[in-house]
Amino acid sequence: MKKTDSIYIAGHKGLVGSSVLKVLKKNEFNNLITVDRKRLDLRNSKKVQEFFKNKKIDYMVMAAAKAGGIIANSTNQKDFFLENIEIQNSLLNLALKKKIKRTIYLGTSCIYPKFAKTPIQEDSLLTGKLEKTNQCYAIAKIAGIKFSETLYEDHKLDIIGLMPTNVYGLNDNFDKVNGHVIPAMITKFVEAKKKQLKQIKLLGTGKPIREFIHSDDLAEAIVKCLNTPNYKIRNKFKSKFPLINVGTGEFISILNLSKLVAKYVNFKGKILFNKNFPDGTFKKNLNSSKIYNLGWRPKIKLKDGLKEVINLRLN
C-alpha cells in the first residue's frame, strides 16, 4: 500500500472508524475518503454506487455498523439485523463494482457459538447455537462473512475478515442503556459519584469473563492488514478466505471490571448486580494467534485504556 493510495473509511465518525482515521493520518496516509451519513445513507446500495461512480477507491475499511450493548441488541433485533445486512451488502457490492484492491470487513466475536471452546478459534464459526440476546446482530455479521468469502473465492476479490473482541475507546457510545458494557458502566459510575449515591446497580451476575481491546489497538491491526502483501495472506491461509480474530489475551470478569471502573472514578459506594438481567455468553475470549503471526500485538493494557477513557469523561 502506497501513501498516495485512496482509502475509504466507512463509518469514520464511529468508535473504530475514528481510530482508523487517526492511525492512518499518523502514518502519513493523506488520501483518505470519508462521507458523513447525512450525505450518504450506506444502507442504500443504489445511492452508494451513484456517489462513488466517478471516484477512485484503492482500499476500503468497513467500520460502519449498527452496534450496541446487550439491552440494545435484545430489544432492537430487527434493526440490528436489517441495518447491518443493508450496510454490508452496499459496501461489498461497491468493492466488487470498483474492484477495490483490498477490503477490510469488520465483524465481531458475537459470531461464535455461545458454548464454543475457549480461547475461540476462527473455525468455531457455525459449529453451534448463538447467544440469543445478540443472535440477530451475529447472524447479520455472519452473512457478511459468507458474502465476503464468496467474493473472495468466486470473484478473486481481496477481502480480509477481522473479528475483534469487545471494543472500547474514547469515541464510544456512553449511553448507560444502549452502550456496550465498558462505556455504559463508566457512565453509571460517573453519575453515581456526582449524585453521591451509596450504591450502584449493574446488570447480570458479574460473573462472565470478557476480553476487551482499545479501538486504537484495533485500528493498528486494521492498518497492519491493509499493509500486508497479498501473497503473505494467501500463503498463510492457503487460499482460504482469511478470517482473523483480533484480541488481546487479557481477560477479566465483569465484577472485577466494575471494581476497576469504581476505583478510577473514585466511587466509594457499594456495587450490586441485578440477576434478573441476562449475562450473555459466560466466557468469550479469542485465540488471536493468526493476527499475532502477521506481526501485530496490542499495546494498550486494559487498566491504562480505562484510565484514559474515564479521565476524558470526568473532565
Secondary structure in CASP SS format (residue, H / E / C, confidence):
PFRMAT SS
TARGET T0000
AUTHOR 0000-0000-0000
METHOD secondary structure of the structure
MODEL  1
M C 1.00
K C 1.00
K C 1.00
T C 1.00
D C 1.00
S C 1.00
I E 1.00
Y E 1.00
I E 1.00
A E 1.00
G C 1.00
H C 1.00
K C 1.00
G C 1.00
L H 1.00
V H 1.00
G H 1.00
S H 1.00
S H 1.00
V H 1.00
L H 1.00
K H 1.00
V H 1.00
L H 1.00
K H 1.00
K H 1.00
N C 1.00
E C 1.00
F C 1.00
N C 1.00
N C 1.00
L E 1.00
I E 1.00
T C 1.00
V C 1.00
D C 1.00
R C 1.00
K C 1.00
R C 1.00
L C 1.00
D C 1.00
L C 1.00
R C 1.00
N C 1.00
S H 1.00
K H 1.00
K H 1.00
V H 1.00
Q H 1.00
E H 1.00
F H 1.00
F C 1.00
K C 1.00
N C 1.00
K C 1.00
K C 1.00
I C 1.00
D C 1.00
Y E 1.00
M E 1.00
V E 1.00
M E 1.00
A C 1.00
A C 1.00
A C 1.00
K C 1.00
A C 1.00
G C 1.00
G C 1.00
I H 1.00
I H 1.00
A H 1.00
N H 1.00
S H 1.00
T H 1.00
N C 1.00
Q H 1.00
K H 1.00
D H 1.00
F H 1.00
F H 1.00
L H 1.00
E H 1.00
N H 1.00
I H 1.00
E H 1.00
I H 1.00
Q H 1.00
N H 1.00
S H 1.00
L H 1.00
L H 1.00
N H 1.00
L H 1.00
A H 1.00
L H 1.00
K H 1.00
K H 1.00
K C 1.00
I C 1.00
K C 1.00
R E 1.00
T E 1.00
I E 1.00
Y E 1.00
L E 1.00
G C 1.00
T C 1.00
S H 1.00
C H 1.00
I H 1.00
Y C 1.00
P C 1.00
K C 1.00
F C 1.00
A C 1.00
K C 1.00
T C 1.00
P C 1.00
I E 1.00
Q C 1.00
E H 1.00
D H 1.00
S H 1.00
L C 1.00
L C 1.00
T C 1.00
G C 1.00
K C 1.00
L C 1.00
E C 1.00
K H 1.00
T H 1.00
N H 1.00
Q H 1.00
C H 1.00
Y H 1.00
A H 1.00
I H 1.00
A H 1.00
K H 1.00
I H 1.00
A H 1.00
G H 1.00
I H 1.00
K H 1.00
F H 1.00
S H 1.00
E H 1.00
T H 1.00
L H 1.00
Y H 1.00
E H 1.00
D H 1.00
H C 1.00
K C 1.00
L C 1.00
D C 1.00
I E 1.00
I E 1.00
G E 1.00
L E 1.00
M E 1.00
P E 1.00
T C 1.00
N E 1.00
V E 1.00
Y E 1.00
G C 1.00
L C 1.00
N C 1.00
D C 1.00
N C 1.00
F C 1.00
D C 1.00
K C 1.00
V C 1.00
N C 1.00
G C 1.00
H C 1.00
V H 1.00
I H 1.00
P H 1.00
A H 1.00
M H 1.00
I H 1.00
T H 1.00
K H 1.00
F H 1.00
V H 1.00
E H 1.00
A H 1.00
K H 1.00
K H 1.00
K C 1.00
Q C 1.00
L C 1.00
K C 1.00
Q E 1.00
I E 1.00
K E 1.00
L E 1.00
L E 1.00
G C 1.00
T C 1.00
G C 1.00
K C 1.00
P C 1.00
I E 1.00
R E 1.00
E E 1.00
F E 1.00
I E 1.00
H E 1.00
S H 1.00
D H 1.00
D H 1.00
L H 1.00
A H 1.00
E H 1.00
A H 1.00
I H 1.00
V H 1.00
K H 1.00
C H 1.00
L H 1.00
N H 1.00
T C 1.00
P C 1.00
N H 1.00
Y H 1.00
K H 1.00
I H 1.00
R H 1.00
N H 1.00
K H 1.00
F H 1.00
K C 1.00
S C 1.00
K C 1.00
F C 1.00
P C 1.00
L E 1.00
I E 1.00
N E 1.00
V E 1.00
G C 1.00
T C 1.00
G C 1.00
E C 1.00
F E 1.00
I E 1.00
S E 1.00
I H 1.00
L H 1.00
N H 1.00
L H 1.00
S H 1.00
K H 1.00
L H 1.00
V H 1.00
A H 1.00
K H 1.00
Y H 1.00
V H 1.00
N C 1.00
F C 1.00
K C 1.00
G C 1.00
K E 1.00
I E 1.00
L E 1.00
F E 1.00
N E 1.00
K C 1.00
N C 1.00
F C 1.00
P C 1.00
D C 1.00
G C 1.00
T C 1.00
F C 1.00
K E 1.00
K E 1.00
N C 1.00
L E 1.00
N C 1.00
S C 1.00
S H 1.00
K H 1.00
I H 1.00
Y H 1.00
N H 1.00
L C 1.00
G C 1.00
W C 1.00
R C 1.00
P C 1.00
K C 1.00
I C 1.00
K C 1.00
L H 1.00
K H 1.00
D H 1.00
G H 1.00
L H 1.00
K H 1.00
E H 1.00
V H 1.00
I H 1.00
N H 1.00
L H 1.00
R H 1.00
L H 1.00
N C 1.00
END
